Amino acid sequence: MVKRQMHNLRQRYRLLLRDEVAHIVQDPADVSDEIRYLSAVLAE
């Protein structure tokens, strides 16, 4: 049950993050690149 809830939370977070980033970038094709960049910066 907890594993499933964590899975659902992560999935929801990914969708929300993608939606927010889509509002920031000019070209929708750049969303994935921007998320990768954000992940790399946060990992430092």
GROMACS elastic network, one bead per residue, 0.5 to 0.9 nm:
[ bonds ]
;  ai    aj funct       b0    kb
    1     4     6  0.52184   500
    1     5     6  0.63224   500
    1     6     6  0.87467   500
    2     5     6  0.50458   500
    2     6     6  0.61592   500
    2     7     6  0.85460   500
    3     6     6  0.51488   500
    3     7     6  0.61689   500
    3     8     6  0.86556   500
    4     8     6  0.61882   500
    4     9     6  0.86278   500
    5     8     6  0.50197   500
    5     9     6  0.61226   500
    5    10     6  0.86082   500
    6     9     6  0.50202   500
    6    10     6  0.61308   500
    6    11     6  0.84797   500
    7    10     6  0.52509   500
    7    11     6  0.61321   500
    7    12     6  0.85874   500
    8    11     6  0.50834   500
    8    12     6  0.60720   500
    8    13     6  0.85206   500
    9    12     6  0.50817   500
    9    13     6  0.60349   500
    9    14     6  0.85839   500
   10    14     6  0.61551   500
   10    15     6  0.86738   500
   11    14     6  0.51722   500
   11    15     6  0.63979   500
   11    16     6  0.87619   500
   12    15     6  0.51539   500
   12    16     6  0.61960   500
   12    17     6  0.85515   500
   13    16     6  0.50960   500
   13    17     6  0.59673   500
   13    18     6  0.84445   500
   14    17     6  0.51438   500
   14    18     6  0.60453   500
   14    19     6  0.85179   500
   15    18     6  0.51621   500
   15    19     6  0.61305   500
   15    20     6  0.86809   500
   16    19     6  0.50663   500
   16    20     6  0.62010   500
   16    21     6  0.86243   500
   17    20     6  0.51596   500
   17    21     6  0.61289   500
   17    22     6  0.84707   500
   17    35     6  0.81953   500
   18    21     6  0.51925   500
   18    22     6  0.60426   500
   18    23     6  0.88145   500
   18    31     6  0.69069   500
   18    32     6  0.79549   500
   18    35     6  0.75162   500
   19    22     6  0.50841   500
   19    23     6  0.66359   500
   19    31     6  0.88768   500
   20    23     6  0.52894   500
   20    24     6  0.68161   500
   21    24     6  0.50974   500
   21    25     6  0.64036   500
   21    31     6  0.61735   500
   21    32     6  0.88321   500
   21    34     6  0.73322   500
   21    35     6  0.73279   500
   22    25     6  0.56393   500
   22    26     6  0.78945   500
   22    27     6  0.81462   500
   22    28     6  0.61643   500
   22    30     6  0.82095   500
   22    31     6  0.57830   500
   23    26     6  0.78274   500
   23    28     6  0.87728   500
   24    31     6  0.87378   500
   25    28     6  0.67350   500
   25    29     6  0.88143   500
   25    30     6  0.66202   500
   25    31     6  0.67382   500
   25    34     6  0.79208   500
   26    29     6  0.87796   500
   26    30     6  0.77671   500
   27    30     6  0.55409   500
   27    31     6  0.75992   500
   28    31     6  0.56719   500
   28    32     6  0.86967   500
   29    32     6  0.71652   500
   29    33     6  0.81294   500
   30    33     6  0.52810   500
   30    34     6  0.60876   500
   30    35     6  0.86550   500
   31    34     6  0.51707   500
   31    35     6  0.62227   500
   31    36     6  0.86870   500
   32    35     6  0.51125   500
   32    36     6  0.62103   500
   32    37     6  0.86208   500
   33    36     6  0.51093   500
   33    37     6  0.61839   500
   33    38     6  0.86157   500
   34    37     6  0.50243   500
   34    38     6  0.60992   500
   34    39     6  0.85582   500
   35    38     6  0.50055   500
   35    39     6  0.60918   500
   35    40     6  0.85652   500
   36    39     6  0.50930   500
   36    40     6  0.61857   500
   36    41     6  0.86842   500
   37    40     6  0.50995   500
   37    41     6  0.62262   500
   37    42     6  0.86437   500
   38    41     6  0.51759   500
   38    42     6  0.61724   500
   38    43     6  0.85705   500
   39    42     6  0.51889   500
   39    43     6  0.61000   500
   39    44     6  0.89254   500
   40    43     6  0.51286   500
   40    44     6  0.66814   500
   41    44     6  0.55416   500
